[in-house]
Amino acid sequence: MSKRAYFGTDGIRGEANRHPMTAEVALRVGMAAGKLFMSRDERRHLVVIGKDTRLSGYMIEPALVAGFASVGMDVRLLGPLPTPGVAMMTRSMRADLGVMISASHNHFADNGIKLFGPDGYKLSDEKELEIEALMDEGLQQGLAKPQGLGRVQRIDDSQARYVEIAKATFPKRLSLAGMRIVIDCANGASYKVAPEALYELGAEVIKVGVEPNGFNINQDCGSTSPAAMQKVVKEYRADIGIALDGDADRLLICDEKANMVDGDQLMALIGSAWGADGRLTGGGVVATVMSNLGLERFLRGRGLSLERTQVGDRYVMARMREGGFNVGGEQSGHLILSDFSTTGDGLLAALQVLAVLKQSDKPMSSLARQFEPVPQKLENIRFAAGKPLEDAGVMAVLADAEQRLNGSGRIVVRASGTEPLIRVMAEGDDEKLVNQVVKEIAQAVKKAAA
């Protein structure tokens, strides 16, 4: 596959107003994607655009609009809405394309552009390459005639639509009445919809991270800083805490004692519950190479499989579609429940956890630890240039570490798709050995990157 110039593992992402996250690139994305998704028939073609709460969204959104409208594509602006909400609206409004403007869990200074096809799924690598090829054409090519320019409108009820869709995924025989829930929306895209959905399902809702100002998305709140949620759970003696990230496609949960529950434990909880009542399809769960070995052993003990993919929820989703799985996700909290959504959805995943919790009639702490995690160590090494992973010294250290683990653990070393980082992860039954091999590999990577 050709090397991609703009798209990474999750759309285009970077620091706002710096290449590739500039108004010009956004304009080219709109023009290129518009050309690609407008078929030759005479009907009007439509793109829906949502965003999170970053200041730079006000720069990226109009540039995209100008690009799409200039090639004759109609635009509907959804306003602040979770990424999965944009995917849902793409399908429900029969749009040709959906766009989410967000850098997910990153700091406010970053932003990104994610694209969804008419089926609500993230675009394939091949489609992204086609868009890149069109982006490099001249800006004067393929422009609509004056009477053929796209029309642009705002959709005022997009948030209400998403709330209703989310509520419909919760079992109708159940209610959240009597539950006290802390919801941290990371001052991001879900700041209105998530608390509203929980409240309308009957819960007493304590809100955190619901005052976005353009700069405070993911700042000391949300799934990247769960301490804020944990503190409020203790303070209000809540039954559970839910923390979403900036675009609400991932979540973390804490129990009533403020102990954290990661994505692996949540996949085990939902997967085993769905398996027990015959709702699980595909014979198991799909996760990435970063998920804990303990999850694999837990599922195996229940006659279920764990299928692993490379990191990125798009790859998890692709494997789920291939194998007919309906539960998948990442340790970081991207959970995909394909019965309800075409991409990770933090609120919908939280509602399924709440359904299991409500049916069990037990405290969250008794459900939070479905399996004993195998000791796992992760270290991130920042680098400026070059390809440290191709260094002979790094490869030699890696080979030695694999040999020492001797089948009792795993090593994953990879470059981040969204930041200039090398991620080194090892896990195994011998914690001391795991820590040692991560330290040695990290030192070798730092030396190669120097």
N, C-alpha and C positions, 0 to 999 in steps of 0.2 A: 504494500500500500504506500502511496506517495506520502511524503512528509507534509504535515499540515502547517500552514503559515499563521493561521489565526485561531483555529479551534483547538482546544485542549480536551481533557477528559470530560468536562462538563460545560460545553459551549465556549464562548470567547470570554476571557476574564483578564483583568489587569487593573492597575491604578488609574483612577478616573482622570481624564484629560491628558493621559500619556498613552502612546501607542502600545497596544491596539485598542485601548478603551477611549477612543476619541469620537467626537461628533462626525468627523469625516468617515471613519470606519463604520460607524453605525449607519450613516447614510448609504454607504456602499452595501452593507448587509441588507438593508431594506430594498434597495434596487435589485440586487442579485437574487435574493430569496423570492422577491415578488415576481421576477421574470421566470424563475424556475417553477414556481407553483401556480402560475397562470397558464392554464391549458388554452388550446386554440379555439374553444367554443366562445359563443357571444355573451354568455351570462356574466354577471358581475362577480368578481373574485374578492374574497374577504380574508383579512388577517385580524386577529384579536391580540391586544398588547396589554400585559399587566406589569406591575413593578412592585418593588419593596419601598422602603421609606428613605432611601439614601438621597442626599442632596443632589448628587450627580444624575439621578433619574430624570430630573427636570431638563438636563442637557441631552441625555441619550434618547429619551422618548420622542421629542420633536424631530430629531435627526432621523430616527427610524421611520416616523410618520411621513416625513418629506420623501424619503427613499421609496417607500411603498406607494404613496400617492402619485409620485412622478412617473411610475411605470403602469399606473392605472388600477392599482389594487385599493379597494375600499378598506378602511381601518375602523375598528371599534376599540376604544380605550376603556379598560376595565378599572383603572386606578389601582390602589394598593390591594393586592390579593396574593394568597399563597401560591407558590409554583404549581402545586397539584390542582389548584382552582383554575389556573390558566389552562392547564391540560384538559380539564373537564369542560370548560367553556368553549374550547376549540372544537370539541366534539359536539356539544349540545347546540352550538350556534351554526353547525355545519360549515365552519370556517375552513379555508384551504391551509391555514398556517396559524400557529400560536407562538407568541414571543413573550418571554419573561425577562425583565430587566432586574438582575440581582447578582450579587456576589455571595449569596448564601450566608455562610457563617463567618465570612471575612469582615475585617475592619471597615468602617464607613468609607474610607478613602478609596477602596476598591469598588469596582462594579463589573457586571457581566451581562452577556446576552445568551439566553438559552432558547432554542427553537424546537417546536413540536409540530409534527405532521398532522394531517386532517384526522388521523385516528387517535390523536392525543398522546402518541408515543414520541420520545425524543428521536431526533433524526439520526439516521445511520451515519457511520463514518463516510460512506460513499456519497451520500447526499451533501454532507458538509464540504467534501472536496469539490463537488460540482458548484456549490455556492462560492467557494473560494476562487475557483477559476473565473466565474462571472464577476466577482468583486474586482478582479484585476483588469477588467475591460475598461474602456473609456467611459466617463460619466455621461457622455452624450448619446450612448448607444441604447436603443430600446425604449426611449422616452415616449410616453403617451401623447396623443394630440391634445390640444387644449380642452376639447369637449370630452376626452376620455380619461381625464385625471380622476384619481380615486377620491371618494367622499369620506370624510372623517367625522365620527360621532363619539360621544361619551356614553357608556352604558352605566346608568345610575344604580341599577339593582344587582350588580354582579356579586357583591358581598352577601346580600340576602339569598341569592340563588345558591351560593356555595354553602351557606349555613344549612339550608334545607337539604342539600345533597348529603352533607356530613351527618346530620341528624338521622337521615333515612338509613344509614349504615348501622345504627345502634339497634339491637334487638327490640322489637316493639313491645314485647312482654315485660321489658325491664324499664326501670327509671333510676335516675341518679339522686332521687330524693333521699335526704338523710346523709348525703356525702358532702364533706367539706374538701374542696379541691383548690390547690394553689396552681395557677397557670401563669407561666412566665413567657411572654410573647417576644422577648428580645428587642423590644421597641421596633419590631419589624412588621412584615406583611400581614401577620395574623392578629394584629393588636385589637382589631374589632371583632373579627369572625370567631376566633377560638373561645373567648370568654362568653360570647353570646350563645354559641352552640351548647356549651356546657350548662349555662344557666337555663336555657329553654328545655333541656333534658331533665331539669329538676335539681341540679346541684346548687349548693352554696359555693359561690366562686370568689376566691381572693385573687386579685389581679396584680401582676408584676410586669414591668417592661411594657407598659401600654401608653407611653407618652413620647412618641417619636418626635425628634426635632431636626432630622436630617443628618445629624452627626452621631447620635447615640445608639444606633443599631448595633447589637451584639456587644455593647460596652458594659462590662461588669454585670451582665445579665444573659438570659437565654441559655441554650444548651452548651455554649462554650464557656460559660461562667456559672455553673449550677449552684454555687455557694449562695447566691441571692435567693434562689428558690428554696434551698435547704433551710436557710435562716427563717423564712416566712412560714414554712411548714412547722418548724418547732414553735415559733411564736404564736401561731394560731391553732396549734394542735390539729393540723389537717390530717385527713386520711391518706392523702397522696399528693405528690408534687409533680407537675408536668412542665418541662422546659423545652420550648421550640427554638429553632434557630431563625436567622433573619428572614428566610423565605418560607419557613414552616414546612420544609420537606423532610426534616429530621427531628427527633425528639430524644430527650433523656428523661428518666423518671426517678423519683426517690420515694421511699416508703414513708410510713408515718413516723419513723424514727430518724428520718432525714438521711438514711443510707442510700447510696446511689445504685441504680439498676441500669446496666448498659444494654446496647442493642442485642448482643448475643443472648442475654438472659430473657429479653423480651421476645425474641424469635423462638426460644425454647418454650416460653410460657404459651404464646399464641399457637405455635406449631403443635405442641402436645395436646392443648385443649381442643383445637380443631381436629386433630387426629383422633382423639377419643370419641368425638361425636360425629365422625364420618365426613367432616367438611374439608379435610386436607386433601389436596390433589397432587399428583406427581410422585407420591410416595416419600416425600421428605421436604426439605427446606433448601433454598439456594442462598449462599452467602459468599463472601470473598475470601481471598487468601489470608486476610488479616483476622478472620474470626477465630476464636479460641478453640484449641483442640478439645477442650472440655465439652463444647457444644456438640462437636462431632460424636464424641463418645456417648453423650446423653441421648442423642437421637438414635444412634445405633442400638442402644439398649432398649429402645421402644420400637425396634423394627423399622426405623425411618432412616433415610439417607441424608447426608449433607453434601450438596454439590457446591464446588468452589469455582469462582470466576476471578478474573483480575479486578482490581479496585475500581469502583465507579458503579453507581446504581444503574446506569444504562446497560452495563454488561450483565448485572444481576437480572435485570428485566428481560434482556435478550435470551438468557438461559431459561428463565421461567417460561417464556413464550414457547421456546423450542420443546421443553420437556413437560409442559402442561402443569407447572407448579403454581400454587396461588399464595404462597408465603415465601418471602425472601427479604434480604436486606444486608446491612453492614453493621459492624460492631459500633460504629460511630452514631447509630440511631436512625439511619435511612432505612425505614421499613416499608416494603412494598407488599400490599395486599391486593392482588390483581382482581379479586372479586369486585372490588370497589373503585380502584384507581389504576391509571396507567403509569404512575411514577410514585416515588416515595411521598408519603403524606403523614406528617407528624400528628395532626389532629385525629385523622381516621385511625391510625395505629393506637393512639391513646384511648380512643373510644372502645377499641377491641380489648385492650388491657382492662379497662374499666368494666366491660361486660363480664370478663372472666372473674374479676375481683368481686363484682356484685353477685354473681351466681355462686361463688364459693362460700360467701358469707364469712370470710376470714380476713384478717388484716393484711395489708400489702406485704408486710415484712415476712409473712409465712409463705408467700408466693414468689418473693423477689429473687431468691437464690435457687433456681431450678437445678443447677449443677455446680460442682466445685471447679472453678477455673484452673487450668494448668498455669503455672507461673509463666508470665509473659513480660517481656521487656521491649520497649520501643524507644529509639533515639532518633531525633531529626538532626541532620547536618546540613547547614546552609552553605551553598557554594556559589561562586561568582560566574565561572565560565568552565568550558571543557566538559568532558564525559568521564567523571571519576569512576563510574562502574565498569568502564572498559580497561582500567588500569590493571596491569599484570599482577602487581602487588596485592590489590584488593581481591582479585580472583583467586590468588593463592591462599589468602587468609580465609576466604569463604569456603574453599574446598576443604581446608583443615578443620574448620568449625563444623561442617556437615559430617565429617568423619567422626569427630569427637561426640556429637550428639547420637550417632549410631542408631538412627531409626526411632529414638525415644522423644523426638521433638521435631520442630520445623524452623527454618530460617527463611525470611522474606526480606529481600533488599530491593528497593525500587525507587525510581525518581518520581516525585510528586507531579501530578498533571496540572496543578494550579499554582504552585510556588516553586522557587529555585531551591528545592530541598531534596536530599536523599534520605529516605526513611529506612531505618534498619530495625527489623523486628525478629526476635527469636522467642521460642517457647519450648518448654519441655518439663519433664517431671523433676529434674535436678535444677533447682532455682539458682544455685551458686554457679553452675556451669552455664546456664542461660545468660546470666549477668556478665560473665566473663567473656563469652563469645561476642555479645553485643558490643562490649567495650573494645575488644580487639578489632572487630570489623569497623566500628566507628572511627577508631584511630587510623586505620588504613585508608578509609575514605577521606578523612581530613588531610592526611598526608598527600594523597593524590590530588585533592582539590586546592592545595596550597599554591 
